[in-house]
């Protein structure tokens, strides 16, 4: 039996040779990371560099070839996407720095009006979450370039605002542009990476958020300092300096972002074949991995909306976002209320996010290596909850500002790490692009309601201790830990059901390559898909 597919756009022929009865074991061993030499490696089957290929059913490449492709995608795709996300988060959250740089005084804003500026962003961000599904329809290089250009221009226009209502409108439009871009990035990564590779890659651009925040704080310190000698107010200069670079990067994104692994300009023809084959091996022979002819499956969308797993992760994301959305806009103000100057507040906002940046990457790496999400989410939810609880208790006791500032470190590290793993976990436990896309939409549609609460937790009347806000964030992070434990129990039960179904399913010993591709489930055929715990 001979199975081949031809990518019409790229002319990449994905050939698979007939297999022996031992091919299934070889393919399964490769998928599980087994380093043993397959039974039927052909020494005369060489690529351009002379490397031996594996012709074991679905695997037609060496592990070294696969690692080389992953490294190149990491360097050229993931790091660039992380940079884009850093710019988007910078433009989203720098209003907190603008607040203590004179925004409130110049526009004569009340505490309630400032909260509405934050709320208007998230109203738009929630209402336009459905645009994540456009990643499956519109070519990525076109879609992402337009998204980046839209929110970067709007971010710059904030510097020209002269009233509450004009700023309110711009914040709403900024939310639309970022809703089209940021939430779908993990979904985009699933077109290029396997399930057990997603957390680290998601971690790279989620970690860009604390990096952006620390960079924003340092940059805001410099701009505030420079604003003292310039005729333009510091907060207006802040929006221009931090928004303009993304306009240039939007042009670069048009040429840098590939629509699929088979269209990545920095991969050789052989590397494109390897990139496509390895995804075929995991997702099944019927999966679309070439970026072409992807369509929304409305039946699968309906199934996902009824899946309790998605609703639990959405509530976890909601709880995390209460803390995630509240701290960055208010941290400079909170530190300022600790009797530090405006300049010192900008500088002291950076270190907690630098620590969170490192913690997120280490956590994501360990989670991928262990192929476990729940234990890490529980740990970091408890870490974040303890950090916020520590700050709240210190406020009740009227402790010194140093004690309250110390609690920011575990709080930031906890919620950033938990968010990273929750996003990856949502994608991990869905079996098709339509289901993964819908899962991400639901995750953000429910989850992004959290900031509507989070941005209202720090009214001026609670200064300087903000005990209510800190205690509320602590409670929500503890709720994340409880929901994670409940989700793990549900996933264990679903895996047990899948195991029983496989025990009753007959072995198809005459199956060719199309039948043994990892992750495929057709009728009574055995399936290797299991929920990641």
N, C-alpha and C positions, 0 to 999 in steps of 0.2 A: 504494500500500500504506500502511495506517495501523496503527501499533502503539501501544497504550496499556496502562498498568497502573494499577490503582487500589489504593492502600494502604488496606486495609479499616479500619484503626484510625484513621488520620488523615484519610482522605478526600482524599488528595493524588493528583491525576491527572497521570501522567507521560506527556505526549503527544509523539509524534515524527511529523513529517510525512514524506511520501514524498521520496526524495532522487534527485538526478541522478547521472550517472556520476562526477561529481567529488566526491561526498560523502565517499567513502572517504579521498581525499587530505586533505580538510578535517579530518575527525575525527582522522586520524593526526597531522596537523600540530598540532592543538590538544593532543593527548596529549603530544607531544614539546616543548610549550612554545613552539611557533611563534607569533609575534605578528602574522603577516600576516592581513589581513582575508579571511574566507572568501568563496567565490564566491557564496553564496546567502544573504546576510544580508537579512532583510526589515525595512526601516526602519519599517514600520507595526506591527511586533510588539513592543509595549512592555509592561514590567511596571509596577507601581504607581508607581515613581519615574521612569518615562519612559526607562529605559535600554534600548538596543537589545539584543534577544536574538539569539543565534546559533541558527539552525535548520539545522544541518549534520549531519544524521544523528543522532548521539548527543548532540551539544552544543546545548543549548537555553538557554544563558546566556552572559553576557559574562565575560571574564576578571576584570573589576573586581568583578562579583558573586561570583565564586568566591573571590577574595581577601578580600572582606568576610566571607563565611561562615567562612573559615579563621581570620581574625583573631578573630572572635567565639568560635569553638570554643576557640581558644588561650587566650583570656582567661577564659572561663567554665568550661571543662572541664579543659583540661590543667593550668592553674595550681592548680586545686582538687585534682586527682588528685595532683599533685606535692606539695601540702601534706599530703595523706593519707599519701603514701609517706614523707615526711619524719618524720611522727609515728610511723609504724610502725618505721622504721629507728632512730629515737630510742629507742623502747621495747625494741628488739631489742639494741642495742649499748651501752646505758647501764650494763650490768653491769660493763664495764671501768672506768667511773668509780666505780661503787659499790665495786669491789674496793679501790681506794686510799682510799676514804672510810670504811673500817671494816668492810665486809662480812665479810672473811676472819676478822678478829679476833672479831667478835661471834658468828658462827656456828661459830667454831673449825674452819674449813675447811683441809684440806691442799691442796697444789698440785694433786694428782691429783683431789681432789673438785671444785675449781674448774673444772678442765678438763671434768669430767663434767657440770657445769651448762651449759657451752657445748655439749657434745656432745649432751645430751638435747634441746636446742632443735632442732638440725639433724637428729636422728633423726626427730623428728615432722615437721619441715619437708620432709624427703625423702619420708617415707611417705605424706604427704597431698598430693603434687604433682598427683595426678589431679584434684583439685578445681578446677584451672584450667579444665577443660572445662565446668564449671558456668556459666561466663560465657556460654556459648553457649546455655544452657537456661533459667536463672533470670533474670528481669528484673534488669538491672544495678543499679537503684536499691535494690531489695530486698536483693540479694546483698551488695553492697558495704557497705551500712549494717549488716547483721548481722555481717559480718566485722570491721568497725572496732569495733563495740560489744564483740565477744567479746575481741579481743586487748587492748583498752584497759582493760577491767575486770580481766583477768588480770594485766596489767602493774602495776596499782595494788595488787593482792592480794599481790604480791611483798614489799611493805613490811611485811606482817604475818607473814612467814615467821620461824620461830624454830629451824629445824633444816635440816640438809643435805637430808633426804628431802622435806620440804615444799617447799623451793626447787626441788629436782629435778623434782617433779611440776608445779609452776607453770611452769617453763621449758619442759617438754614441751608443756603445754597452750598456752603462748604460741606455740610452733612450729606447732601445728595451726592456730590462728587466722591467723597470718601466712602460712602456706602456702596458705590459701584465698584470701588477698587479693593479696599482692605479686606473685607470679610471673605472674599473668594480666593485669596492667595493660597490657603491650605488646599482648597479644591484644585487649583491649578497645579500644585505640587504633586497631587495624586495622579496626574497625567504622565509624570516623569519618574516617580519613585514607587517602590513597593510599600506594603503596609508597615513592615518593621523598620523602615527607613524614614517614615514621615515625621516622627516626633522631633528628631534632631533638626531636620530641615525646617519644620515649623518653628522650632526653638530659635533658629538663626534669625528669622525676621521678627518673632515676638520679642527676642532679646534686644532687637534694635529699638524697641520702645523705651526700655530703661536707658539704653545708650543715648537715644535721642533726647530723653528728659534730662540726663546729666549734661549732655552737650548743650541743650537749650539753656540750662541754668548757667553754665559757664559763659556761653555766648551772650546771654541776657546781662550778665555782670559786665562784660566788656562793652556792650551796646549802651547800657545805662550809664556807665562811666563816660563813654564817648558823647552821649547825649547831653551831658552837662556843658559841653563846649560847642555844641551845634545848635543852629536855630530851630531844627525840627525836633519835636518832642520824642523822647526815648521810645515810647511805646509804638509810635508810628514807624520809626526807624526799625524797630524790632520786627514788625510784620513784613516790611519790605526785604530786609536782609535775609530773613529765614524763609520767605516764600519764593523769592526770585530764582534760586538755583534749580528748583523743581521744573521750572519752565524749560530750561535748557536740557535737563535730564529726560523730559518727555520726548524730545526729538531723538535722543540716543536710544530710548526704549523701543522706538519703531524698528530699529535695526538689530537690537540686542536680544529681544524676547522672541523665542521660537514658538510656533504654534503647536508643535509636538516634537518628540524626540527625533522623528524622521526628518524634521525640517530645521534642526539646529545647525547653523552655518559653521560652527566651530567643531562639529563632529565629522570625522572621516566617513566614507561610505560604509566601511566595515563597522565602525563604532555605532552608526545609525542602526545597522542590522542587529547588533548586540543589544542596543537600547530598546528596540522594539520586541525582540525575541524574549527578553527577560520579563517584560510586562505581559506578553502573551502567556508565558509559562505560569504566571500567578493569576491572571484575570480570566484566562480561558480563551479558546480559539475564536469565539464569537465576539470577544470584546473589541471595542474600537480603541486602538492605541496609537493610531497614526494621525490623529487630529482631524480626520476627514469624516464627513457623513455622520457626525454625532447628532442625535436627535433626542428630544425630551420624551421619555416614556411616561405617559400620564398615569398608567396603571401602577408603575413602580413609585411614582410620586405619591399616589394615594396610599399605597402600602406603607411608605415611610412616615406619612403623617399619622398613621395609626399605630406606629411602633413605639411602645413604652420606653425603649432605650433612648430614643431621640428626645422625648419629653423630660426624662430624668437628667440627661446631660444638659438640656436647655435650662433647667432650673439650677443646675450647678453653675452654669455659665452666668446666669442672672445674678446669683449670689456673689460670685467672684467680681462681677462688674460693678456691683455696689461699691466695693473697695477700690477696684481698678480705676473707675472714673472719678472718684472723689479725691483721691490723694494728689495726683499730679497737678490739677488746677489750684489746689488749696495749700499744698506743702510750702511754697514760698511765703504765703501769707501766715501760715501757722508758725513757721520759724521766725517770721518778722514779729509776730505777737509774743514770741519768747524773748523780746527785748533786744533783738539783733537789728542792725541797720538794714536798709533795703539792699545794699550791695552785699552785705554778709549773708543775707537770706538767700540771694541768688546763688552764691558760692556754696553754701551749706546744703543746698538742695541736690547737688550733684553726687556726692559719695554714696548715698544709699542705693541709687540707681546703677552705679558702676558695680557694686557688689551684687545686685540683682541680676545684672547682665551675665556675670560669671556663673552664678548659681543656676540660672535658666539653662545655659548650655551644658553644664555638667549633668544636671537632672535629666535633660532630654536624651543625652548620650547614654546614660545608665538605663533609662527606661527602654530605649530601643534595644540595647544589648540584652536586657533581661526579658524583652517582649512582655512587659508588664506595665500597666498604667495605674491601677487602683492603689497599690501601696504607696506610690510616689505622690499621687494626688492627695491621699489622706494625710501623709506626712506634711506636705507643704500647706495644706489647708489648716492644719493644727498650728504650724509655724506662723502663718499669717495671722490667724486668730489670736495666738498668744502675743504677737507683736502689738496688734491693736488693743488688746486687753491690757497690756502693760502700760501703754500710753494713757488709756482711760483711767486706770488705777492711779497712775502718777498724777493725773489731773485732779482726781478726787482728793488726793493727799497733799495737793499743792506743792508737789515735788519740783525741784529745779528743772530748768529747760533742758539741761544735759541729759537727764533721765528720760524725758519724753522724746528727745531727738534719738536716743539710743534705740527706742522701740520701733522707729521707722525702718530700721534695717531688716529685721525679720518680717515685718509687715509687707514691705515691697518685694522681698525675695519670695515670700510665700505666695502672694496672689499672682505674680507674674509667672512663676513656675506652674502653678495649678492651671492657669488659663492655657498655657502652652499644651499641656498634656490633655486637657479636656477637648481642645480643638482636634488634635490628632486622633484621640480616642473615638470621636464622633465619626470621622472618616474611616477609621480602621474597621468598624463593625457594620459597614454597609457593603453590599456585593456588586453594585453597578454604579456607573457615572451618574445616572439620574437619581439614584438613592443617595449617593454621596453628596451631590449638589443640593438636594432637598434637605438632607440632614444639616448641612451648613446653613442654609437659609433659615430653617426652624431654630437652629442653635442661636443665630444672631437675632432673629425676630423676637424671640422670648428673652434671650440673654441681654440684649441691648436696652431692655426696659429697666435694667438695673441702674444705669447711669441717671435715669430720670429721678430715682430716689437718691442715688449717691451724690449728685451735684447739689442737693438741698440739705445736706447733713451738717454744713458748717456755716450757719448764719452768723452775722457779726455779733449778735446778742450772746452767743456762746463763747466768744473770745475771752481769754486767751487759751483756755484749756480744751474746748470742744469735746467735752466728755461724752455727750450724747452721740455725736458722730462717730467717735472712736469705738464706743461700746457697741453701736449698731453694726459697724463693719466687722468687729470681732465676732458678733453673733452670727452674721451671715457666713463668715469663713468656717465657723464650726458646723454650720448647716451643710456646707460643701462636703465636709468629712463624712457626715451621716449619710448624705445622698450617695456618695461614692461607695460606701459600704453596701447600701441597698442595691445599687447598680451591679456591683460585683456578684451579689447573690443571684440576681436575675440572669446575668451572663453565664454563670456556672450552670444554672438550671437549663438554659437554652442549649448550651454545649452538651449537656447530658442527653437532651432530646435528640440532638443531631447524632450523637454516638449510638443511641438505640436504633435510629433509622438506618445508620450504616451497618449495624449488626444484622439487620433484617434484609439489607440490599444484597443481591447476588454479585459476586465478582465477575467482571467482564474480562475474562482472560484473553480474549481475542482482540482487545481494543488496540487500535493504532494510536498514532500521536495525538490526533484530534480528541481522542477519548481520555487521554491521561494528563492533559494539561491541568496544572495545579489550579484549584479554586473553582473548577467547573462542576456544575450540578445539573444533571439532566435526568428527570424522571427518577427511576429507582437506582441510578448509578451512584456509586459512593462519592461523597464530596469531602475534600480536605479542608473546606472553610470552617473555621471555628472562631468564635468571638475572642478578641484579645481581652484578657482580664486586667 
